[in-house]
Amino acid sequence: MDFFEEVKSQGSEVHLFVVKALSKGEVENLIELFNDQRNKEYEELIEKCNDFLKKSKEKLNEKILPLLNLRRTKRN
């Protein structure tokens, strides 16, 4: 069974496109565009992670630190 038949047997569609080969410069440009877009997405992900960590730290300070202070007060 070839690749196309295998894909079809799993309920998917297969489309074959004929394209011209890209020149080295076109390939390099395509890679650069892809990397630029990927870097923007990573920057957005990092920003969201930093926001999550900041909010988590705030929650920790609101909920856990008062309990720790209470325990210290009880010991003294």
Beta strands, then each sheet from edge to edge (+ up, - down):
end
